[in-house]
């Protein structure tokens, strides 16, 4: 059985998460994939490394899916987040949301990404040309 | 609270910048009971170079406040500002 809320060091296949939320009642599946970006404000990223508190991160993803169910009762959610070393353009996160109609799938998907960035214990280390640091702690 | 398995230790987990500052991913600390705030004081004594800026804590995988009681057998994780996604 596939895990609906998953933190993994394996490459992410968006199709797996789409398949987990696809069902006859759902006319819409909104899928977000977050990728490793090379250029941020003129600084070049060489690669990224993600770390997570895996059991808590997976529980938090499930909690966020429960919040989605309160706001959008007809939504079904699957989320995968990758950890470990990633290269430019690799997929770091997949969020798939199915709903009967499209508007709520977009809204719920965006809500999930915001909540991930607030509360899910996952950390990104940027390896750039001039050094490496944990995101959120770099000198701006 | 029931003391789990007669343990007299807590497990403390460090991540990201805190792991680098402490030089450890985890350690066991002798614990008779007290608040999370007291755990943080103990950790500061053990690792003076740790920065607590923006750090939250989780007790047994749930976010919690400094007033929370920590029992022997518990797991405390320190959560620096997260940056997933």
Backbone of each chain as ProteinMPNN parsed JSONL, in Angstrom:
{"seq_chain_A": "XXXXXXXXXXXXXXXXXXXXXXXXXXXXXXXXXXXXXXXXXXXXXXXXXXXXXXXXXXXXXXXXXXXXXXXXXXXXXXXXXXXXXXXXXXXXXXXXXXXXXXXXXXXXXXXXXXXXXXXXXXXXXXXXXXXXXXXXXXXX", "coords_chain_A": {"N_chain_A": [[0.85, -1.199, 0.0], [0.621, 2.141, -0.924], [2.118, 4.989, 0.612], [0.341, 7.782, 1.69], [1.297, 10.131, 2.758], [4.38, 11.095, 2.699], [7.841, 10.952, 3.362], [10.816, 10.677, 1.739], [13.893, 9.191, 0.57], [14.07, 8.551, -2.024], [13.797, 9.183, -5.611], [11.039, 11.235, -6.693], [7.954, 10.306, -8.096], [5.544, 11.919, -9.755], [3.237, 10.771, -10.827], [2.543, 8.623, -9.199], [1.483, 9.834, -6.917], [-0.626, 11.249, -7.96], [-2.16, 9.082, -8.825], [-2.922, 8.049, -6.368], [-4.883, 9.791, -5.447], [-6.789, 9.828, -7.356], [-10.118, 9.266, -8.365], [-13.543, 8.213, -8.938], [-15.332, 10.295, -8.251], [-13.937, 12.596, -8.522], [-13.379, 15.323, -10.471], [-11.259, 16.895, -10.851], [-7.775, 17.068, -10.558], [-5.295, 18.639, -8.953], [-1.924, 19.144, -9.261], [1.075, 19.857, -7.728], [4.472, 20.332, -8.342], [7.491, 20.818, -6.786], [10.622, 22.107, -7.607], [14.238, 21.9, -7.709], [15.867, 24.936, -7.76], [18.09, 26.708, -9.795], [18.979, 29.415, -9.914], [18.756, 32.072, -7.665], [17.903, 35.218, -6.931], [20.187, 36.157, -8.277], [22.16, 34.515, -7.272], [23.911, 31.5, -7.561], [22.83, 28.231, -7.224], [24.379, 25.179, -6.585], [23.754, 22.612, -5.743], [21.324, 20.933, -3.662], [20.62, 19.878, -0.311], [18.345, 18.029, 1.517], [17.02, 17.582, 4.768], [15.192, 15.751, 7.229], [12.971, 15.38, 10.053], [11.855, 12.543, 10.084], [9.619, 10.785, 11.039], [8.011, 12.639, 12.448], [7.603, 14.573, 10.479], [6.084, 13.165, 8.601], [3.813, 12.685, 10.123], [2.99, 15.336, 10.518], [2.341, 16.05, 7.903], [0.11, 14.448, 7.568], [-1.537, 15.609, 9.487], [-1.897, 18.125, 8.309], [-3.298, 17.338, 6.049], [-5.635, 16.595, 7.322], [-6.499, 19.094, 8.172], [-7.059, 20.178, 5.695], [-9.249, 18.619, 5.007], [-11.167, 19.63, 6.712], [-11.525, 22.218, 5.73], [-12.014, 21.794, 3.021], [-14.068, 19.547, 2.467], [-14.428, 17.574, 0.518], [-12.0, 16.99, -0.571], [-9.19, 14.998, -1.537], [-5.945, 14.006, -0.58], [-2.492, 13.673, -1.368], [0.903, 13.57, -0.521], [4.32, 13.883, -1.218], [7.627, 14.189, -0.061], [10.97, 14.732, -0.828], [14.137, 13.774, 0.546], [17.684, 14.155, 1.309], [20.529, 14.349, -0.969], [19.975, 16.541, -3.72], [19.769, 17.37, -7.194], [19.984, 20.15, -9.56], [16.808, 21.033, -10.792], [15.672, 18.632, -9.999], [12.828, 16.983, -8.496], [11.579, 18.14, -5.492], [9.318, 18.146, -3.941], [6.008, 16.822, -4.07], [2.656, 17.599, -4.393], [-0.51, 16.402, -4.505], [-3.872, 16.939, -5.148], [-7.203, 15.987, -5.161], [-10.472, 16.924, -6.174], [-14.043, 17.388, -6.557], [-14.551, 19.55, -8.333], [-12.592, 22.104, -10.076], [-11.695, 24.524, -8.751], [-11.444, 24.308, -5.918], [-9.461, 22.404, -5.77], [-7.128, 23.705, -6.626], [-6.971, 25.669, -4.611], [-6.761, 24.186, -2.222], [-4.393, 22.852, -2.715], [-2.505, 24.928, -2.771], [-2.778, 25.861, -0.154], [-1.753, 23.648, 1.259], [0.968, 23.666, 0.512], [1.777, 26.115, 1.675], [1.411, 25.489, 4.379], [3.237, 23.399, 4.673], [5.62, 24.805, 4.478], [5.519, 26.242, 6.793], [5.356, 24.505, 9.073], [6.277, 21.817, 8.805], [8.742, 19.559, 9.764], [11.278, 19.812, 7.993], [14.318, 20.484, 6.398], [16.296, 22.596, 4.346], [19.372, 22.589, 2.806], [21.417, 24.819, 1.192], [23.753, 24.522, -1.308], [26.018, 26.55, -2.549], [27.982, 28.563, -4.863], [29.592, 30.135, -3.29], [29.624, 29.03, -0.774], [27.901, 27.139, 1.842], [24.731, 26.774, 3.41], [22.051, 26.478, 5.809], [18.807, 26.987, 4.723], [17.054, 29.952, 5.472], [18.742, 30.79, 7.381], [20.721, 32.053, 6.123], [22.903, 34.833, 5.435], [21.335, 37.677, 4.389]], "CA_chain_A": [[0.0, 0.0, 0.0], [1.401, 3.373, -1.002], [1.916, 5.959, 1.701], [-0.246, 9.048, 1.228], [2.068, 11.266, 3.3], [5.621, 10.337, 2.642], [9.149, 11.591, 3.237], [11.589, 9.563, 1.181], [15.14, 9.587, -0.097], [14.006, 8.096, -3.42], [13.214, 10.157, -6.547], [9.577, 11.299, -6.611], [7.206, 10.131, -9.346], [4.247, 12.576, -9.535], [2.14, 9.887, -11.218], [2.145, 7.788, -8.055], [0.644, 10.619, -5.997], [-1.867, 11.495, -8.714], [-2.945, 7.838, -8.805], [-3.477, 7.818, -5.027], [-6.051, 10.644, -5.177], [-7.73, 9.731, -8.474], [-11.323, 8.49, -8.01], [-14.637, 8.569, -9.861], [-16.02, 11.528, -7.861], [-13.057, 13.755, -8.669], [-13.192, 15.82, -11.827], [-10.059, 17.736, -10.878], [-6.596, 16.739, -9.745], [-4.256, 19.673, -9.045], [-0.64, 18.578, -8.823], [2.191, 20.794, -7.666], [5.795, 19.755, -8.118], [8.515, 21.814, -6.457], [11.895, 21.659, -8.19], [15.438, 22.606, -7.257], [16.099, 26.105, -8.61], [19.523, 27.018, -9.902], [19.308, 30.821, -9.681], [17.917, 32.803, -6.726], [18.406, 36.58, -6.728], [21.533, 36.305, -8.816], [23.113, 33.562, -6.701], [23.781, 30.211, -8.214], [22.826, 27.027, -6.395], [25.007, 24.031, -7.246], [22.892, 21.477, -5.398], [20.631, 21.072, -2.384], [20.443, 18.68, 0.501], [17.243, 18.146, 2.467], [17.027, 16.699, 5.933], [13.869, 15.797, 7.88], [12.633, 14.539, 11.203], [10.931, 11.83, 9.197], [8.308, 10.375, 11.578], [7.191, 13.819, 12.768], [7.231, 15.222, 9.221], [4.973, 12.417, 8.005], [2.62, 12.967, 10.959], [2.545, 16.709, 10.242], [1.672, 16.037, 6.598], [-1.213, 13.877, 7.797], [-2.302, 16.652, 10.195], [-2.258, 19.145, 7.319], [-4.368, 16.759, 5.232], [-6.871, 16.681, 8.125], [-6.94, 20.502, 8.085], [-7.66, 20.328, 4.366], [-10.566, 17.969, 5.043], [-12.097, 20.533, 7.398], [-11.813, 23.359, 4.851], [-12.522, 21.278, 1.732], [-14.398, 18.16, 2.882], [-14.411, 16.591, -0.581], [-10.642, 16.862, -1.115], [-8.29, 13.898, -1.179], [-4.601, 14.584, -0.607], [-1.288, 12.843, -1.246], [2.087, 14.433, -0.521], [5.63, 13.253, -1.065], [8.763, 15.121, 0.015], [12.238, 14.003, -0.931], [15.268, 14.236, 1.35], [18.982, 13.726, 0.801], [21.091, 15.272, -1.965], [19.202, 16.729, -4.948], [20.432, 18.158, -8.239], [19.149, 21.168, -10.186], [15.576, 20.579, -11.463], [15.042, 17.467, -9.351], [11.59, 17.266, -7.764], [11.736, 18.063, -4.039], [8.025, 17.912, -3.297], [4.822, 16.629, -4.911], [1.371, 17.697, -3.693], [-1.631, 16.09, -5.393], [-5.177, 17.121, -4.493], [-8.351, 15.791, -6.044], [-11.762, 17.439, -5.714], [-15.023, 17.24, -7.644], [-14.398, 20.648, -9.294], [-11.185, 22.493, -10.071], [-11.244, 25.653, -7.926], [-11.005, 23.891, -4.585], [-8.204, 21.64, -5.851], [-6.046, 24.705, -6.624], [-6.893, 26.336, -3.301], [-6.257, 23.253, -1.212], [-2.996, 22.557, -3.026], [-1.718, 26.077, -2.32], [-2.822, 25.828, 1.315], [-0.842, 22.595, 1.743], [2.36, 24.121, 0.364], [2.042, 27.128, 2.708], [1.518, 24.813, 5.686], [4.511, 22.662, 4.687], [6.707, 25.752, 4.72], [5.433, 26.744, 8.171], [5.357, 23.587, 10.223], [6.75, 20.439, 8.635], [10.166, 19.569, 10.102], [12.17, 19.499, 6.873], [15.282, 21.576, 6.251], [16.989, 22.634, 3.058], [20.711, 23.181, 2.817], [21.818, 25.308, -0.125], [25.185, 24.471, -1.607], [26.203, 27.562, -3.587], [29.38, 28.727, -5.269], [30.38, 30.808, -2.263], [29.467, 28.437, 0.555], [26.68, 26.376, 2.036], [24.019, 27.11, 4.649], [20.661, 26.052, 5.948], [17.885, 28.021, 4.278], [16.446, 30.634, 6.615], [19.807, 31.281, 8.244], [21.757, 32.701, 5.325], [22.996, 36.287, 5.492], [20.62, 38.188, 3.206]], "C_chain_A": [[0.881, 1.243, 0.0], [1.092, 4.292, 0.18], [1.41, 7.271, 1.127], [0.595, 10.256, 1.626], [3.464, 10.737, 3.563], [6.831, 11.259, 2.566], [10.115, 10.482, 2.853], [12.897, 10.06, 0.579], [15.196, 9.074, -1.54], [13.454, 9.201, -4.319], [11.691, 10.073, -6.527], [8.968, 11.161, -8.001], [5.816, 10.75, -9.146], [3.071, 11.654, -9.852], [1.651, 9.008, -10.08], [1.181, 8.539, -7.148], [-0.679, 10.971, -6.668], [-2.761, 10.254, -8.641], [-3.618, 7.627, -7.452], [-4.722, 8.656, -4.757], [-7.099, 10.567, -6.293], [-8.893, 8.815, -8.093], [-12.48, 8.997, -8.856], [-15.304, 9.901, -9.547], [-15.225, 12.767, -8.217], [-12.905, 14.12, -10.139], [-11.932, 16.636, -11.968], [-8.977, 17.116, -10.018], [-5.584, 17.847, -9.988], [-2.979, 19.09, -8.467], [0.417, 19.664, -8.862], [3.471, 19.991, -7.532], [6.768, 20.899, -7.875], [9.865, 21.276, -6.886], [13.067, 22.471, -7.635], [15.774, 23.704, -8.264], [17.586, 26.449, -8.615], [19.829, 28.454, -9.479], [18.298, 31.457, -8.744], [18.562, 34.153, -6.482], [19.874, 36.693, -7.131], [22.571, 35.369, -8.23], [22.841, 32.187, -7.278], [23.856, 29.072, -7.191], [23.444, 25.889, -7.19], [24.191, 22.762, -6.998], [22.244, 21.785, -4.058], [20.731, 19.767, -1.628], [19.297, 18.952, 1.464], [17.426, 17.131, 3.58], [15.651, 16.799, 6.57], [13.899, 15.01, 9.186], [11.487, 13.679, 10.678], [9.614, 11.454, 9.868], [7.413, 11.567, 11.904], [6.734, 14.518, 11.497], [6.051, 14.494, 8.577], [3.685, 12.616, 8.811], [2.085, 14.361, 10.688], [1.837, 16.78, 8.895], [0.262, 15.475, 6.734], [-2.113, 14.886, 8.512], [-2.771, 17.728, 9.218], [-3.38, 18.618, 6.413], [-5.698, 16.774, 5.983], [-7.401, 18.113, 8.124], [-7.617, 20.767, 6.732], [-9.083, 19.768, 4.364], [-11.614, 18.83, 5.744], [-12.514, 21.66, 6.454], [-12.451, 22.935, 3.525], [-12.87, 19.814, 1.933], [-14.298, 17.137, 1.756], [-13.009, 16.372, -1.16], [-9.969, 15.575, -0.648], [-6.869, 14.37, -1.47], [-3.547, 13.482, -0.595], [-0.08, 13.764, -1.392], [3.337, 13.572, -0.394], [6.7, 14.332, -0.989], [10.042, 14.306, 0.004], [13.269, 14.608, 0.015], [16.562, 13.652, 0.784], [19.477, 14.719, -0.235], [20.228, 15.322, -3.224], [19.985, 17.602, -5.912], [19.446, 19.197, -8.79], [18.017, 20.501, -10.983], [14.987, 19.279, -10.917], [13.771, 17.906, -8.629], [11.833, 17.064, -6.269], [10.427, 17.71, -3.355], [6.944, 17.726, -4.363], [3.595, 16.74, -4.011], [0.272, 17.445, -4.718], [-2.927, 16.19, -4.6], [-6.271, 16.853, -5.515], [-9.604, 16.316, -5.371], [-12.767, 17.246, -6.855], [-14.819, 18.3, -8.729], [-13.064, 21.358, -9.073], [-10.797, 23.551, -9.041], [-10.715, 25.195, -6.567], [-9.73, 23.053, -4.647], [-7.004, 22.584, -5.885], [-5.847, 25.294, -5.224], [-6.273, 25.415, -2.262], [-4.783, 22.95, -1.453], [-2.09, 23.683, -2.52], [-1.651, 26.136, -0.797], [-1.804, 24.822, 1.862], [0.611, 23.059, 1.635], [2.712, 25.182, 1.408], [2.253, 26.468, 4.065], [2.825, 24.009, 5.776], [5.643, 23.612, 5.065], [6.678, 26.329, 6.135], [5.856, 25.707, 9.207], [5.959, 22.21, 10.012], [8.272, 20.409, 8.841], [11.056, 18.971, 9.002], [13.043, 20.722, 6.67], [16.046, 21.437, 4.947], [18.347, 23.279, 3.24], [21.088, 23.547, 1.398], [23.324, 25.187, -0.254], [25.396, 25.392, -2.798], [27.687, 27.727, -3.868], [30.237, 29.283, -4.13], [30.123, 30.259, -0.865], [28.185, 27.643, 0.653], [26.051, 26.748, 3.367], [22.613, 26.561, 4.604], [19.769, 27.216, 5.597], [17.177, 28.626, 5.493], [17.496, 31.22, 7.536], [20.889, 32.011, 7.463], [21.764, 34.21, 5.567], [22.358, 36.839, 4.227], [21.338, 39.411, 2.645]], "O_chain_A": [[1.781, 1.376, 0.83], [-0.035, 4.356, 0.67], [1.99, 7.806, 0.182], [0.611, 11.272, 0.931], [3.696, 10.017, 4.535], [6.842, 12.225, 1.803], [10.224, 9.473, 3.548], [12.996, 11.205, 0.137], [16.235, 9.153, -2.195], [12.721, 10.069, -3.845], [11.119, 8.995, -6.367], [9.403, 11.806, -8.955], [4.988, 10.171, -8.442], [2.022, 11.747, -9.215], [0.465, 8.686, -10.009], [0.196, 7.979, -6.667], [-1.726, 10.988, -6.021], [-3.968, 10.362, -8.423], [-4.729, 7.102, -7.375], [-5.541, 8.278, -3.92], [-8.168, 11.168, -6.187], [-8.684, 7.724, -7.563], [-12.407, 10.085, -9.426], [-15.791, 10.576, -10.454], [-15.766, 13.872, -8.219], [-12.381, 13.347, -10.941], [-11.564, 17.031, -13.074], [-9.229, 16.691, -8.89], [-5.068, 17.987, -11.097], [-2.953, 18.608, -7.335], [0.631, 20.308, -9.888], [3.556, 19.078, -6.711], [6.851, 21.835, -8.671], [10.219, 20.138, -6.576], [12.891, 23.59, -7.153], [15.942, 23.444, -9.456], [18.242, 26.473, -7.573], [20.809, 28.7, -8.776], [17.096, 31.388, -9.001], [19.642, 34.233, -5.896], [20.691, 37.258, -6.404], [23.735, 35.406, -8.629], [21.694, 31.777, -7.454], [24.803, 28.966, -6.412], [23.075, 25.66, -8.342], [23.969, 21.955, -7.9], [22.577, 22.773, -3.405], [20.903, 18.697, -2.212], [19.278, 19.977, 2.144], [17.903, 16.013, 3.382], [15.002, 17.839, 6.46], [14.722, 14.118, 9.391], [10.315, 14.03, 10.806], [8.559, 11.772, 9.32], [6.205, 11.523, 11.67], [5.606, 15.007, 11.431], [5.128, 15.129, 8.067], [2.598, 12.704, 8.24], [0.871, 14.562, 10.633], [0.842, 17.491, 8.756], [-0.671, 15.962, 6.096], [-3.295, 15.011, 8.193], [-3.911, 18.187, 9.295], [-4.296, 19.358, 6.055], [-6.757, 16.942, 5.379], [-8.613, 18.326, 8.081], [-8.612, 21.487, 6.649], [-9.998, 20.363, 3.794], [-12.799, 18.771, 5.414], [-13.689, 22.018, 6.378], [-13.313, 23.627, 2.984], [-12.072, 18.933, 1.613], [-14.102, 15.95, 2.019], [-12.855, 15.642, -2.139], [-10.156, 15.129, 0.484], [-6.616, 15.042, -2.47], [-3.695, 12.479, 0.104], [-0.044, 14.626, -2.27], [3.401, 12.657, 0.427], [6.679, 15.285, -1.769], [10.179, 13.322, 0.73], [13.268, 15.815, 0.253], [16.546, 12.785, -0.09], [18.918, 15.807, -0.373], [19.801, 14.287, -3.735], [20.764, 18.462, -5.502], [18.245, 19.137, -8.526], [18.235, 19.55, -11.733], [13.904, 18.871, -11.339], [13.653, 19.056, -8.205], [12.233, 15.987, -5.828], [10.422, 17.055, -2.313], [6.959, 18.375, -5.409], [3.504, 16.06, -2.99], [0.139, 18.192, -5.687], [-3.062, 15.606, -3.525], [-6.266, 17.424, -6.606], [-9.783, 16.176, -4.161], [-12.376, 16.97, -7.989], [-14.903, 17.989, -9.917], [-12.466, 21.23, -8.005], [-9.692, 23.5, -8.502], [-9.659, 25.645, -6.123], [-8.989, 22.999, -3.666], [-5.981, 22.312, -5.256], [-4.727, 25.404, -4.726], [-5.375, 25.81, -1.518], [-4.012, 22.807, -0.504], [-1.046, 23.43, -1.92], [-0.601, 26.424, -0.222], [-1.082, 25.117, 2.814], [1.395, 22.865, 2.564], [3.81, 25.164, 1.965], [3.16, 26.839, 4.811], [3.443, 23.947, 6.839], [6.512, 23.272, 5.867], [7.686, 26.843, 6.622], [6.631, 26.011, 10.114], [6.138, 21.484, 10.99], [9.004, 21.143, 8.177], [11.506, 17.828, 9.069], [12.572, 21.856, 6.757], [16.392, 20.341, 4.507], [18.454, 24.386, 3.767], [21.084, 22.699, 0.506], [24.075, 25.685, 0.584], [25.007, 25.067, -3.92], [28.534, 27.122, -3.212], [31.42, 28.968, -4.005], [30.375, 30.946, 0.125], [27.464, 27.488, -0.333], [26.757, 27.008, 4.341], [22.066, 26.231, 3.552], [19.95, 28.318, 6.115], [16.762, 27.918, 6.41], [17.182, 32.057, 8.382], [21.849, 32.523, 8.039], [20.723, 34.792, 5.875], [22.785, 36.512, 3.12], [20.894, 39.986, 1.651]]}, "seq_chain_B": "XXXXXXXXXXXXXXXXXXXXXXXXXXXXXXXXXXXXXXXXXXXXXXXXXXXXXXXXXXXXXXXXXXXXXXXXXXXXXXXXXXXXX", "coords_chain_B": {"N_chain_B": [[1.737, 10.723, 34.517], [2.987, 7.733, 33.133], [5.966, 6.13, 33.872], [8.114, 5.139, 31.396], [9.169, 1.935, 30.982], [10.873, 2.062, 33.175], [12.807, 3.921, 32.608], [15.468, 6.264, 32.952], [16.247, 8.244, 31.409], [16.203, 10.759, 28.83], [15.647, 11.09, 25.312], [17.295, 13.15, 23.065], [16.963, 15.009, 20.145], [18.672, 16.453, 17.395], [18.637, 18.714, 14.66], [19.608, 19.814, 11.35], [20.996, 23.018, 11.434], [21.333, 22.901, 14.178], [22.236, 20.362, 14.613], [24.723, 20.532, 13.476], [25.879, 22.446, 15.145], [25.898, 21.181, 17.635], [27.259, 18.929, 17.024], [26.101, 16.487, 16.992], [23.576, 14.073, 16.112], [21.793, 12.958, 17.807], [21.293, 12.429, 21.332], [21.422, 10.829, 24.543], [20.125, 11.891, 27.58], [20.478, 12.064, 31.053], [17.67, 12.095, 33.127], [15.44, 13.289, 35.498], [12.998, 14.362, 35.459], [11.071, 17.332, 34.771], [10.663, 20.585, 33.227], [10.279, 21.377, 29.704], [11.673, 23.722, 29.205], [13.676, 23.483, 31.094], [15.043, 21.327, 30.041], [16.112, 22.598, 27.83], [17.865, 24.375, 29.083], [19.685, 22.571, 30.128], [20.697, 21.463, 27.762], [21.893, 23.711, 26.681], [23.947, 24.052, 28.528], [25.432, 21.78, 27.908], [26.078, 22.203, 25.236], [27.305, 24.934, 24.466], [27.535, 26.46, 22.132], [25.224, 26.34, 20.676], [22.63, 27.968, 18.903], [19.572, 29.449, 19.72], [17.821, 30.81, 18.178], [14.711, 31.229, 16.806], [14.117, 28.572, 17.211], [11.999, 25.808, 17.642], [10.375, 23.344, 19.73], [9.735, 19.832, 19.917], [7.832, 17.43, 21.588], [7.852, 14.074, 21.82], [7.202, 13.953, 19.079], [5.315, 15.996, 18.736], [4.676, 19.453, 18.456], [5.537, 21.615, 21.177], [5.342, 23.666, 24.187], [7.591, 25.618, 26.291], [6.827, 25.249, 28.915], [5.929, 22.72, 29.154], [5.845, 19.52, 30.701], [8.483, 17.204, 30.848], [9.041, 13.809, 30.726], [10.971, 11.04, 32.022], [12.053, 8.787, 29.499], [10.835, 10.086, 27.435], [10.991, 11.648, 24.145], [12.669, 14.405, 22.989], [12.727, 16.817, 20.508], [14.589, 19.256, 18.821], [13.686, 21.892, 16.772], [14.857, 23.729, 14.337], [14.227, 26.776, 12.369], [12.028, 25.818, 9.795], [12.374, 24.636, 6.388], [11.174, 23.343, 4.223], [9.747, 22.124, 1.092]], "CA_chain_B": [[2.43, 10.031, 33.417], [3.644, 6.471, 33.47], [7.375, 6.112, 33.473], [8.201, 4.059, 30.413], [10.233, 0.945, 31.09], [11.812, 2.396, 34.239], [13.893, 4.713, 32.047], [15.863, 7.477, 33.669], [16.892, 9.059, 30.384], [15.415, 11.233, 27.69], [16.345, 11.126, 24.027], [17.236, 14.504, 22.502], [17.301, 14.976, 18.716], [19.1, 17.724, 16.811], [18.544, 18.709, 13.197], [20.095, 20.926, 10.526], [22.044, 23.844, 12.045], [21.578, 22.482, 15.569], [23.05, 19.145, 14.548], [26.106, 20.953, 13.222], [26.393, 23.169, 16.313], [26.133, 20.244, 18.742], [28.087, 17.831, 16.537], [25.373, 15.246, 17.261], [22.2, 13.952, 15.634], [20.953, 12.648, 18.977], [21.998, 11.97, 22.522], [20.572, 10.497, 25.687], [20.466, 12.722, 28.738], [19.893, 11.579, 32.311], [16.541, 12.998, 33.383], [14.558, 12.891, 36.607], [11.725, 15.073, 35.29], [11.19, 18.781, 34.729], [10.0, 21.172, 32.063], [11.053, 21.485, 28.465], [12.606, 24.839, 29.406], [14.822, 22.951, 31.833], [15.819, 20.528, 29.074], [16.875, 23.542, 27.003], [18.985, 24.858, 29.901], [20.663, 21.472, 30.194], [21.327, 21.36, 26.439], [22.773, 24.882, 26.553], [25.158, 23.742, 29.317], [26.208, 20.752, 27.2], [26.492, 22.696, 23.915], [27.166, 26.4, 24.564], [27.538, 27.133, 20.83], [23.902, 26.236, 20.029], [21.795, 29.177, 18.82], [18.15, 29.084, 19.892], [17.011, 31.723, 17.357], [13.637, 30.64, 16.005], [14.03, 27.122, 17.409], [10.85, 25.253, 18.358], [10.65, 22.015, 20.267], [8.67, 18.831, 19.824], [7.876, 16.368, 22.585], [7.261, 12.864, 21.239], [6.744, 14.268, 17.711], [4.301, 17.057, 18.701], [5.184, 20.733, 18.924], [5.106, 21.913, 22.543], [5.889, 24.905, 24.755], [8.637, 25.45, 27.306], [6.265, 24.877, 30.222], [5.528, 21.31, 29.09], [6.623, 18.582, 31.513], [9.173, 16.145, 30.108], [9.197, 12.65, 31.609], [11.946, 10.048, 31.562], [11.527, 7.956, 28.413], [10.345, 10.938, 26.351], [11.889, 12.123, 23.093], [12.575, 15.845, 22.723], [13.43, 17.195, 19.272], [14.684, 20.696, 18.597], [13.286, 22.139, 15.391], [15.219, 25.058, 13.837], [13.264, 27.222, 11.351], [11.924, 24.785, 8.764], [12.526, 25.176, 5.026], [10.782, 22.332, 3.249], [9.038, 22.617, -0.088]], "C_chain_B": [[3.078, 8.752, 33.929], [5.098, 6.547, 33.014], [7.603, 4.901, 32.593], [9.425, 3.173, 30.653], [11.278, 1.272, 32.148], [12.982, 3.233, 33.748], [14.216, 5.911, 32.934], [16.527, 8.447, 32.702], [15.828, 9.664, 29.47], [16.307, 11.194, 26.453], [16.185, 12.537, 23.467], [17.741, 14.442, 21.06], [17.649, 16.377, 18.222], [19.054, 17.615, 15.289], [19.221, 19.943, 12.602], [21.184, 21.705, 11.269], [22.344, 23.41, 13.476], [22.41, 21.216, 15.62], [24.513, 19.527, 14.335], [26.703, 21.647, 14.445], [26.727, 22.212, 17.458], [27.112, 19.144, 18.338], [27.413, 16.474, 16.703], [24.019, 15.257, 16.567], [21.261, 13.665, 16.803], [21.849, 12.307, 20.152], [20.985, 11.642, 23.601], [21.072, 11.291, 26.874], [19.742, 12.155, 29.963], [18.835, 12.58, 32.756], [15.651, 12.457, 34.487], [13.168, 13.493, 36.449], [11.973, 16.565, 35.367], [10.556, 19.289, 33.45], [10.911, 21.133, 30.841], [12.074, 22.623, 28.572], [13.859, 24.379, 30.145], [15.68, 22.041, 30.956], [16.692, 21.476, 28.24], [18.06, 24.115, 27.783], [20.093, 23.81, 29.961], [21.434, 21.365, 28.861], [22.28, 22.537, 26.209], [24.074, 24.666, 27.344], [26.059, 22.772, 28.552], [26.813, 21.292, 25.907], [26.361, 24.221, 23.869], [27.083, 27.093, 23.208], [26.193, 27.066, 20.114], [23.199, 27.593, 20.049], [20.334, 28.754, 18.887], [17.242, 29.97, 19.055], [15.975, 30.96, 16.541], [13.433, 29.154, 16.216], [12.746, 26.772, 18.168], [11.226, 23.869, 18.873], [9.452, 21.117, 20.054], [8.904, 17.791, 20.905], [7.136, 15.173, 21.99], [6.516, 13.179, 19.933], [5.585, 15.256, 17.641], [4.954, 18.351, 19.174], [4.688, 20.998, 20.34], [5.819, 23.158, 23.047], [6.878, 24.589, 25.868], [8.126, 25.012, 28.662], [5.907, 23.391, 30.301], [6.439, 20.44, 29.964], [7.232, 17.495, 30.617], [9.481, 15.018, 31.084], [10.332, 11.762, 31.107], [11.309, 9.114, 30.532], [11.023, 8.77, 27.239], [11.442, 11.227, 25.316], [11.621, 13.604, 22.853], [13.36, 16.124, 21.445], [13.453, 18.705, 19.181], [14.596, 20.97, 17.11], [13.717, 23.554, 15.01], [14.206, 25.486, 12.765], [13.237, 26.261, 10.166], [12.002, 25.421, 7.379], [12.254, 24.098, 3.983], [10.102, 22.974, 2.05], [9.994, 22.937, -1.207]], "O_chain_B": [[3.641, 8.714, 35.023], [5.397, 6.979, 31.901], [7.321, 3.771, 32.991], [10.566, 3.621, 30.536], [12.423, 0.83, 32.054], [14.035, 3.262, 34.386], [13.337, 6.485, 33.577], [17.264, 9.346, 33.105], [14.714, 9.153, 29.354], [17.534, 11.256, 26.536], [15.073, 13.06, 23.4], [18.808, 13.892, 20.788], [16.999, 17.357, 18.586], [19.381, 16.579, 14.71], [19.382, 20.968, 13.263], [22.183, 21.122, 11.689], [23.478, 23.536, 13.939], [23.193, 21.012, 16.547], [25.418, 18.936, 14.924], [27.882, 21.467, 14.753], [27.715, 22.404, 18.166], [27.72, 18.502, 19.194], [28.06, 15.434, 16.574], [23.385, 16.304, 16.442], [20.098, 14.067, 16.798], [23.012, 11.943, 19.982], [19.847, 12.111, 23.578], [22.272, 11.359, 27.142], [18.56, 11.817, 29.908], [19.084, 13.786, 32.759], [15.171, 11.325, 34.426], [12.261, 13.173, 37.217], [12.959, 17.013, 35.953], [9.981, 18.518, 32.681], [12.116, 20.897, 30.929], [13.2, 22.502, 28.089], [14.965, 24.834, 29.853], [16.9, 21.992, 31.111], [17.861, 21.189, 27.98], [19.135, 24.319, 27.218], [21.278, 24.127, 29.857], [22.654, 21.199, 28.844], [23.345, 22.373, 25.614], [25.156, 25.045, 26.894], [27.282, 22.916, 28.544], [27.914, 20.901, 25.518], [25.405, 24.741, 23.294], [26.6, 28.223, 23.139], [26.031, 27.671, 19.054], [23.173, 28.278, 21.071], [19.912, 27.824, 18.2], [16.021, 29.902, 19.194], [16.323, 30.145, 15.688], [12.663, 28.527, 15.489], [12.446, 27.365, 19.204], [12.254, 23.303, 18.5], [8.309, 21.572, 20.015], [10.027, 17.331, 21.112], [5.944, 15.252, 21.694], [5.385, 12.746, 19.713], [4.929, 15.358, 16.604], [5.691, 18.361, 20.16], [3.556, 20.651, 20.677], [6.767, 23.645, 22.431], [6.986, 23.451, 26.325], [8.879, 24.47, 29.471], [5.619, 22.87, 31.378], [7.658, 20.611, 29.961], [6.562, 16.947, 29.742], [10.096, 15.233, 32.128], [10.623, 11.734, 29.911], [10.159, 8.704, 30.685], [10.801, 8.224, 26.158], [12.635, 11.073, 25.578], [10.497, 14.005, 22.553], [14.515, 15.718, 21.316], [12.444, 19.362, 19.437], [15.312, 20.382, 16.3], [13.005, 24.505, 15.331], [13.414, 24.665, 12.301], [14.278, 25.928, 9.601], [11.725, 26.61, 7.221], [12.987, 23.952, 3.004], [9.906, 24.188, 1.995], [9.568, 23.365, -2.28]]}, "name": "protein", "num_of_chains": 2, "seq": "XXXXXXXXXXXXXXXXXXXXXXXXXXXXXXXXXXXXXXXXXXXXXXXXXXXXXXXXXXXXXXXXXXXXXXXXXXXXXXXXXXXXXXXXXXXXXXXXXXXXXXXXXXXXXXXXXXXXXXXXXXXXXXXXXXXXXXXXXXXXXXXXXXXXXXXXXXXXXXXXXXXXXXXXXXXXXXXXXXXXXXXXXXXXXXXXXXXXXXXXXXXXXXXXXXXXXXXXXXXXXXXXX"}
